[in-house]
Amino acid sequence: MISRNKFPVIAYITLFFSLSVYADCSDEVKASKVKDALSFNQSYSDIYIESQKRAINIGDNSVRIVLNGDNSYIFNGERSEIDFNTSYDVGDTVEYDFDLALMDSSGYYQAWDGDWVIIAQWHDQPNPNKGETWSTFGKHSPPLSYQLRYDNGLKLVLHSENQEHVFDVNPGSEVQCNNTIHWLYESEGSVKGSCTIDGTVHKFSFSDQIMLNDYFHYFKMGIYRDKTIDTNMGVELRSLTITNVTDSNE
């Protein structure tokens, strides 16, 4: 029997024979299934999936994502991600709580050829109130993200422009992160919270420039990685809540 946080090679093979439901569903139905699987507390209309169908499996209680060299290229990137477009106003404080597990992937046991692997991020987007569109909007690295690195072992890194908080993880690790973010533009916002990794709590609190424009930055989970990486990497997304706590912080 395969445990919840261990995924041997045969599990990867079996995982993607059951994707006909995903392939046949409308975007609306897929988003609704993701909402249910992750117990997401906002509308399914906030959800958009950026993935080849072979790289994602939406189950009853989780969403499993596996990238290899053959199933990962989409939207000009090496990715399988889920976008959560839950809005807020500049100046608001928003809490993001997510729970995931790293699969026991071969790619996590050694250094990889590439600079970055992102498993959660907050990304800028065009401000429609100013007539901005994706076709004219510049490309930017996410101002705030959780990344995986290999440096004498696997690391989880909370990264912003001037801050890095580094935590040890392992293939198969279970990760629960709480992030309370005060969103400010043209001045430093704040990020505080904790990541519990296999039962060990790691706290963080810092300020930095975390908004690239004056429109809400949407949250993404999954895997987005350097195009030079082609090894197997997997993550199981288990839950997500996004809660505007501005009033309780005033």
N, C-alpha and C positions, 0 to 999 in steps of 0.2 A: 504493500500500500504506500502511495506517495504522500509524504507529509505536506502540510499546507505551505511550508516555506522552502521546500526542496524540489527541484525540477530537473531530474536527470534527462539525458538526451532523448530517450524514448517519449518523454512527456512533451517535448517540443514537437516531435513528429505527430503525435496523436492530437495535440492541441489544435492544429490547424486543419484537421479533416472535418471539423464541425462548424464551418464558417458559412454554410449556405444561408442561414437565417440572416447573418450580417449582410451578405451579398444581395439578398433579395429585398431587404427592407428599405423603406424610404429614409431620407435623412432625419425626418421627424421621429420615426419609430426608433431608429438607432439612438438618437439623443435621449428619448424617453427611457430606453433600456439602460443607457449609461447612468442616467439619474437614479434609477432604481438600484442598479448594481452598486453604486457608490454612496447610497443614502444621501444624495446631494440635496441640500435644503433650499435651493433656489429653483427657478423654472427650467424645464428642459429646453426652452427656447434660447437659453443662454449658452447652450452646448453646441459645439461644432467639432467634427472629427477630421483630423488631418492624417490620413493613414491609407496605405494600400490595404486591401481587405485581407491579404495573407499575413499581415503584421499585427493584427489585433483580434482578440476574442473577447466578446462581451458576455460574461456569465451572469448567474443570478446574484452573486455576492461580491464580484470583483471584475476588473477588466485586466486581462493579461496582454502584454505587449512584448514581442520578440523581434529584434532586428538581426538580419544577417546580410550577406552581400547581395542577395537576390530579391529582397522584398521591401526595401526600405526607402527607395528614392521617390519622392513626391513633392510637388510645389517647390522645385529647385533646391531641395535639401534632403539630407539623410535623416528621416524622421518617421515617428509614429506617435502623434500627440493628440490630446483632447484639449480644446480651448473652452474656457469658461468666461463668458463675456458679462459678468455681473458688474454693473456700473456703480460708481460712487462719484462724489464731487471732490475737487481739490480741497484739501483741508479736512476731509473725513478721516476717521480711524476705522480700519477694517481688520477683522480677525479671519485668518485662513488656517483651518485645521485639516491636515491630511494624514492619511495612513497608507503606507505602501510596504512592499517587501521586494528586495532584490532577488531575482531568481538565481539559482546556482549555475550561472552561465560560464562557459569556457573563457569568454572574453574578460572576465573579471579577475582571473588568476595571474595575469601578466600585463606588463606595460603594452600599450597599443600604439599603432602608428597614427598619431593625430593629436591635436592639441586639446580638444574639449569634448565632453559628453555632458549634456544637460538633462536632468530628469524632472525638474520643476522650474518655472520661471514666470516672471511678470514682464510683459512685453508692451511696448508703446504701440500706438496705432493712430491713424489719421483722425483729426478732429473735424467731423462733418459740419459742425457749427461754423467752421471757417472755410467750408468748401473743399477741404482736403480729401483726397482719395488715395487708395493704395497705388494707383498707377503713377502718381507723382510723388508719393511719400518716400523719403529716403530710408535706406536700410540701416538698422542699428543693432548692435548687440544688446541683449536684455540688460537693463540697469540693475536687476536683482535676480539671482538665480541660485538653484541648488545644482552643483556639478559633481560628477564622479571623476576622480583622478587615481592614477596608480603611481605611488611614490613609496617604495619599500612596503607595499601593501596597498589595499584599496582604501580610498578616502572619500568622504562626503564633504563637500565644501560649500558653505553659504557665502556667495560672492557678490560684492557690489564694486563700484568704481574704486573705492579706497579702503575697503574692508574685506577680510577673509577670515572665516571661522571654520576650522578644519576638524573633522571628527573621524575616528577610525570606524570602518564598517567591514563586513565580510560578505562574500557570496552567500545568499540566503538570509541576510540580516533583515529584521523587521524594524521599520522606521516609522515613528509617529512624530510629526512636527506641528507645533503651534506657533503662528506668526502673527503678531499684532503690529500693523503698519499704519503709521500716521503719514498720509500722502500730502506732500508739499512740492510745489514746483518753483524753481528759481531760488530755492533755499533748501536746506537739508531737512529731509524727513527722518523719521525714526523707525527702527525695526527692533522689536524685542520678542522674546519667547523662548522656546526650548525645542530640542530634538531628543526624543527618547529612542535609543538604539539598542535593541536586544536587552531592554530593561534598564539601561544606564542613561540618566538624564544629563543633557548638556545644555546649559543656559547661555543666552546671548542677549546683548543689548547694545545698540550703536546708532549713530546718526550718519547720514550720507546723502548724496544727491541721487535720489531714486526715481525721479520722473524726468523724462526727456522732452515732454511737451505737456500742455495744460489740459489733456484729456485722459480719462481713466485708462490705466494699464491693465490689460486683461491677464488672467492667470492660465497657465498651461501645465499639464502633467503628461508624462510619457517618456520618450527618449528622442532627443535631437542631438546629433553628433557630427563631428568633422567628417567630411566626405571621404577622407582617406581611410576611415575605419571600416572594416568589413567582417569583423569577428562577431560571434553570437553574443548578444546582450539582451537580457530580459528583465522586465519589472512587472510586478502585480500591483495594480492600484486597487485599494480596498475601501477608502472612504474619503469624502471631502465635504466640508461645510465652509461657507463664506458668510460672515455676519458683520453688518455695519454696526459698530459699537460706539459711534461718535457721541451720542447722547450720554452714554454711561461714563465717558471720559471727560465730559465738560464739568 
